[in-house]
Amino acid sequence: MSLSEDFRLPVACPNCGSHLMRVSSVKNPDDQVHCASCQRFVCLYHEAQTVLRHGPGSQSEALIEKAVNRGS
């Protein structure tokens, strides 16, 4: 069992532009979400869930997120 999980957000990291994020596998609402590329803090998990529920900005973003987040 891994200690963290990667997922894709429609919002890019402000530091490096990556959409791939990492969160603790426990996924508590107050867990920190970090960029998987540069490890910068991006938001809290409950905030990331709100962004994911709001949905992607375009159909192409939706297809990419569906492919990347299918195991989540």
DSSP file (Angstrom, degrees, kcal/mol; ACC not computed):
  #  RESIDUE AA STRUCTURE BP1 BP2  ACC     N-H-->O    O-->H-N    N-H-->O    O-->H-N    TCO  KAPPA ALPHA  PHI   PSI    X-CA   Y-CA   Z-CA
    1    1 A M              0   0    0      0, 0.0     2,-0.2     0, 0.0    24,-0.0   0.000 360.0 360.0 360.0 131.8    0.0    0.0    0.0
    2    2 A S        -     0   0    0      1,-0.1    23,-0.1     2,-0.1     3,-0.0  -0.504 360.0-135.6 -85.8 157.4    1.4    3.4   -0.9
    3    3 A L  S    S+     0   0    0     -2,-0.2    22,-2.0    21,-0.1    23,-0.4   0.619  86.0  29.0 -85.7 -14.1    1.4    6.3    1.4
    4    4 A S  E     -A   24   0A   0     20,-0.3     2,-0.4    21,-0.1    20,-0.3  -0.956  65.8-145.0-143.5 162.5    0.2    8.8   -1.2
    5    5 A E  E     -A   23   0A   0     18,-3.2    18,-2.4    -2,-0.3     2,-0.3  -0.975  12.6-138.6-129.3 143.6   -1.9    8.9   -4.4
    6    6 A D  E     +A   22   0A   0     -2,-0.4     2,-0.3    16,-0.2    16,-0.2  -0.772  27.6 165.2 -97.8 145.2   -1.5   11.0   -7.5
    7    7 A F  E     -A   21   0A   0     14,-2.4    14,-3.8    -2,-0.3     2,-0.5  -0.958  33.0-111.0-150.6 166.5   -4.5   12.6   -9.3
    8    8 A R  E     -A   20   0A   0     -2,-0.3    12,-0.2    12,-0.2     4,-0.1  -0.875  23.0-164.0-109.1 132.1   -5.0   15.2  -11.9
    9    9 A L        -     0   0    0     10,-2.5    39,-0.0    -2,-0.5    43,-0.0  -0.849  25.5-132.3-107.3 148.2   -6.6   18.6  -11.2
   10   10 A P  S    S+     0   0    0      0, 0.0     2,-0.5     0, 0.0    47,-0.1   0.718  93.5  76.6 -69.6 -18.3   -7.9   20.9  -14.0
   11   11 A V  S    S-     0   0    0      8,-0.1    -2,-0.2    45,-0.0     2,-0.1  -0.816  83.7-133.4 -95.5 129.6   -6.0   23.7  -12.3
   12   12 A A        -     0   0    0     -2,-0.5     7,-0.2     1,-0.1     6,-0.1  -0.388  28.2 -91.5 -80.4 157.1   -2.3   23.7  -12.9
   13   13 A C     >  -     0   0    0      5,-2.7     4,-1.6     1,-0.1    -1,-0.1  -0.475  30.3-138.9 -61.9 131.4    0.4   24.2  -10.3
   14   14 A P  T  4 S+     0   0    0      0, 0.0    -1,-0.1     0, 0.0    -2,-0.0   0.702  98.8  49.1 -68.8 -16.6    1.3   27.9  -10.1
   15   15 A N  T  4 S+     0   0    0      3,-0.1    -2,-0.0    25,-0.0    -3,-0.0   0.910 132.5   2.9 -88.4 -47.6    5.0   27.1   -9.8
   16   16 A C  T  4 S-     0   0    0      2,-0.1    -4,-0.0    24,-0.0    -1,-0.0   0.552  89.5-117.7-121.9 -11.4    5.6   24.6  -12.6
   17   17 A G     <  +     0   0    0     -4,-1.6     2,-0.1     1,-0.3    -5,-0.0   0.478  61.6 144.6  88.5   1.7    2.3   24.2  -14.5
   18   18 A S        -     0   0    0     -6,-0.1    -5,-2.7     1,-0.1    -1,-0.3  -0.448  40.1-159.0 -73.8 147.3    1.9   20.5  -13.9
   19   19 A H        +     0   0    0     -7,-0.2   -10,-2.5    -2,-0.1     2,-0.5   0.470  63.6 102.5-100.5  -6.2   -1.7   19.2  -13.4
   20   20 A L  E     -A    8   0A   0    -12,-0.2    16,-2.6   -14,-0.1    17,-0.5  -0.700  52.7-176.7 -86.2 121.9   -0.6   16.1  -11.5
   21   21 A M  E     -AB   7  35A   0    -14,-3.8   -14,-2.4    -2,-0.5     2,-0.4  -0.762  15.5-144.1-118.3 161.6   -1.1   16.4   -7.7
   22   22 A R  E     +AB   6  34A   0     12,-3.1    12,-2.5    -2,-0.3     2,-0.3  -0.985  19.0 171.2-130.5 136.8   -0.3   14.2   -4.8
   23   23 A V  E     -A    5   0A   0    -18,-2.4   -18,-3.2    -2,-0.4    10,-0.1  -0.957  43.4 -85.2-138.9 156.5   -2.3   13.6   -1.6
   24   24 A S  E >   -A    4   0A   0      8,-0.4     3,-0.9    -2,-0.3   -20,-0.3  -0.297  37.8-122.8 -56.6 143.9   -2.0   11.2    1.4
   25   25 A S  T 3  S+     0   0    0    -22,-2.0   -21,-0.1     1,-0.2    -1,-0.1   0.683 111.3  66.0 -66.7 -16.1   -3.8    7.9    0.7
   26   26 A V  T 3  S-     0   0    0    -23,-0.4    -1,-0.2     2,-0.0   -22,-0.1   0.859  88.9-157.5 -70.6 -36.1   -5.9    8.6    3.8
   27   27 A K    <   +     0   0    0     -3,-0.9    -2,-0.1     1,-0.2   -23,-0.0   0.896  17.3 178.4  58.5  48.9   -7.5   11.6    2.0
   28   28 A N    >   -     0   0    0      1,-0.1     3,-2.1     4,-0.1    17,-0.3  -0.512  41.2-113.3 -72.0 149.6   -8.7   13.5    5.1
   29   29 A P  T 3  S+     0   0    0      0, 0.0    17,-2.2     0, 0.0    18,-0.3   0.807 116.9  47.7 -56.4 -30.9  -10.3   16.8    4.2
   30   30 A D  T 3  S+     0   0    0     15,-0.2     2,-0.1    14,-0.1    -2,-0.0   0.306  83.2 122.0 -96.3  10.9   -7.5   18.8    5.8
   31   31 A D    <   -     0   0    0     -3,-2.1    14,-2.7     1,-0.1     2,-0.3  -0.460  67.4-113.0 -68.6 143.8   -4.7   16.8    4.1
   32   32 A Q  E     - C   0  44A   0     12,-0.2     2,-0.5    -2,-0.1    -8,-0.4  -0.587  20.6-145.4 -81.0 139.9   -2.3   18.9    2.0
   33   33 A V  E     - C   0  43A   0     10,-3.4     9,-3.2    -2,-0.3    10,-1.2  -0.919  21.0-172.6-104.0 126.7   -2.3   18.5   -1.8
   34   34 A H  E     -BC  22  41A   0    -12,-2.5   -12,-3.1    -2,-0.5     7,-0.2  -0.866  32.6 -99.1-118.8 152.8    1.2   19.0   -3.3
   35   35 A C  E  >  -B   21   0A   0      5,-2.5     4,-1.5    -2,-0.3   -14,-0.3  -0.521  26.7-143.3 -65.4 132.4    2.3   19.2   -6.9
   36   36 A A  T  4 S+     0   0    0    -16,-2.6   -15,-0.2    -2,-0.2    -1,-0.1   0.714  96.4  46.2 -72.1 -19.5    3.7   15.8   -7.9
   37   37 A S  T  4 S+     0   0    0    -17,-0.5    -1,-0.2     3,-0.1   -16,-0.1   0.924 131.1  12.2 -88.5 -51.1    6.4   17.4  -10.0
   38   38 A C  T  4 S-     0   0    0      2,-0.1    -2,-0.2   -20,-0.0    -1,-0.1   0.445  91.2-127.4-111.1  -0.9    7.8   20.2   -7.8
   39   39 A Q     <  +     0   0    0     -4,-1.5     2,-0.2     1,-0.2    -3,-0.1   0.628  52.7 154.5  65.2  17.4    6.3   19.3   -4.4
   40   40 A R        -     0   0    0      1,-0.1    -5,-2.5    -6,-0.1     2,-0.2  -0.543  52.6-107.6 -74.4 140.2    4.8   22.8   -3.9
   41   41 A F  E     +C   34   0A   0     -7,-0.2    -7,-0.2    -2,-0.2     3,-0.1  -0.510  43.0 171.8 -65.0 131.4    1.8   23.0   -1.6
   42   42 A V  E     -     0   0A   0     -9,-3.2     2,-0.3     1,-0.4    -8,-0.2   0.789  51.3 -48.4-110.6 -49.2   -1.2   23.7   -3.8
   43   43 A C  E     -C   33   0A   0    -10,-1.2   -10,-3.4   -12,-0.0    -1,-0.4  -0.948  61.7 -73.8-169.1-178.0   -4.4   23.4   -1.6
   44   44 A L  E >>  -C   32   0A   0     -2,-0.3     4,-2.0   -12,-0.2     3,-0.5  -0.617  46.1-111.1 -90.7 158.8   -6.1   21.3    0.9
   45   45 A Y  H 3> S+     0   0    0    -14,-2.7     4,-2.4   -17,-0.3     5,-0.2   0.875 117.0  54.4 -60.9 -39.7   -7.8   18.0   -0.1
   46   46 A H  H 3> S+     0   0    0    -17,-2.2     4,-1.5     1,-0.2    -1,-0.3   0.846 108.8  50.2 -64.9 -30.7  -11.4   19.3    0.5
   47   47 A E  H <> S+     0   0    0     -3,-0.5     4,-1.9   -18,-0.3    -1,-0.2   0.886 109.3  50.8 -70.7 -39.2  -10.6   22.3   -1.8
   48   48 A A  H  X S+     0   0    0     -4,-2.0     4,-2.5     1,-0.2    -2,-0.2   0.891 107.7  53.7 -64.3 -39.1   -9.3   19.9   -4.5
   49   49 A Q  H  X S+     0   0    0     -4,-2.4     4,-2.4     2,-0.2    -1,-0.2   0.881 106.6  52.3 -63.0 -37.9  -12.5   17.9   -4.2
   50   50 A T  H  X S+     0   0    0     -4,-1.5     4,-2.0     2,-0.2    -1,-0.2   0.916 110.1  48.2 -62.8 -43.2  -14.5   21.1   -4.8
   51   51 A V  H  X S+     0   0    0     -4,-1.9     4,-1.5     1,-0.2    -2,-0.2   0.910 112.0  49.5 -63.9 -42.2  -12.5   21.8   -7.9
   52   52 A L  H  < S+     0   0    0     -4,-2.5    -2,-0.2     1,-0.2    -1,-0.2   0.880 111.1  49.1 -66.0 -37.6  -13.0   18.3   -9.2
   53   53 A R  H  < S+     0   0    0     -4,-2.4    -1,-0.2     1,-0.2    -2,-0.2   0.862 105.7  57.3 -68.1 -34.9  -16.7   18.5   -8.5
   54   54 A H  H  < S-     0   0    0     -4,-2.0    -1,-0.2    -5,-0.2    -2,-0.2   0.861 109.5-141.0 -64.3 -34.7  -16.9   21.8  -10.4
   55   55 A G     <  -     0   0    0     -4,-1.5    -1,-0.1    -5,-0.1    -2,-0.1  -0.120  20.5 -50.1  99.3 166.8  -15.4   20.0  -13.4
   56   56 A P        -     0   0    0      0, 0.0     6,-0.0     0, 0.0   -45,-0.0  -0.258  43.5-122.7 -73.8 162.0  -12.9   20.7  -16.1
   57   57 A G  S    S+     0   0    0    -47,-0.1     2,-0.3     1,-0.0     3,-0.0   0.658  88.1  17.4 -80.7 -16.3  -13.0   23.8  -18.3
   58   58 A S  S  > S-     0   0    0      1,-0.1     4,-2.0     0, 0.0     5,-0.1  -0.938  79.1-104.9-149.5 169.1  -13.2   21.9  -21.6
   59   59 A Q  H  > S+     0   0    0     -2,-0.3     4,-2.1     2,-0.2     5,-0.2   0.873 119.4  53.4 -66.7 -36.8  -14.1   18.6  -23.1
   60   60 A S  H  > S+     0   0    0      1,-0.2     4,-2.1     2,-0.2    -1,-0.2   0.905 108.3  50.0 -66.6 -39.3  -10.4   17.8  -23.7
   61   61 A E  H  > S+     0   0    0      1,-0.2     4,-2.7     2,-0.2     5,-0.2   0.903 108.8  54.0 -61.5 -40.4   -9.6   18.5  -20.0
   62   62 A A  H  X S+     0   0    0     -4,-2.0     4,-2.2     1,-0.2    -2,-0.2   0.898 108.3  48.2 -62.1 -41.9  -12.5   16.2  -19.1
   63   63 A L  H  X S+     0   0    0     -4,-2.1     4,-1.9     2,-0.2    -1,-0.2   0.903 112.6  48.2 -66.0 -41.5  -11.1   13.3  -21.2
   64   64 A I  H  X S+     0   0    0     -4,-2.1     4,-2.5     2,-0.2     5,-0.2   0.938 113.2  47.6 -64.4 -46.6   -7.6   13.7  -19.8
   65   65 A E  H  X S+     0   0    0     -4,-2.7     4,-2.9     1,-0.2   -57,-0.2   0.886 109.2  53.8 -63.2 -38.7   -8.9   13.8  -16.2
   66   66 A K  H  < S+     0   0    0     -4,-2.2     4,-0.4    -5,-0.2    -1,-0.2   0.909 112.4  44.7 -61.9 -41.1  -11.1   10.7  -16.8
   67   67 A A  H  < S+     0   0    0     -4,-1.9     3,-0.5     2,-0.2    -2,-0.2   0.916 119.5  39.8 -68.8 -44.2   -8.1    8.8  -18.0
   68   68 A V  H  < S+     0   0    0     -4,-2.5     3,-0.5     1,-0.2    -2,-0.2   0.882 120.9  41.8 -74.9 -39.2   -5.7    9.9  -15.2
   69   69 A N  S >< S+     0   0    0     -4,-2.9     3,-1.4    -5,-0.2    -1,-0.2   0.278  78.7 108.6 -94.5  10.9   -8.2    9.8  -12.3
   70   70 A R  T 3  S+     0   0    0     -3,-0.5    -1,-0.2    -4,-0.4    -2,-0.1   0.773  80.8  48.5 -63.2 -25.5   -9.9    6.5  -13.2
   71   71 A G  T 3         0   0    0     -3,-0.5    -1,-0.3     1,-0.2    -2,-0.1   0.580 360.0 360.0 -88.1  -9.2   -8.3    4.6  -10.3
   72   72 A S    <         0   0    0     -3,-1.4    -1,-0.2    -4,-0.1    -2,-0.2   0.471 360.0 360.0 -78.6 360.0   -9.2    7.3   -7.7
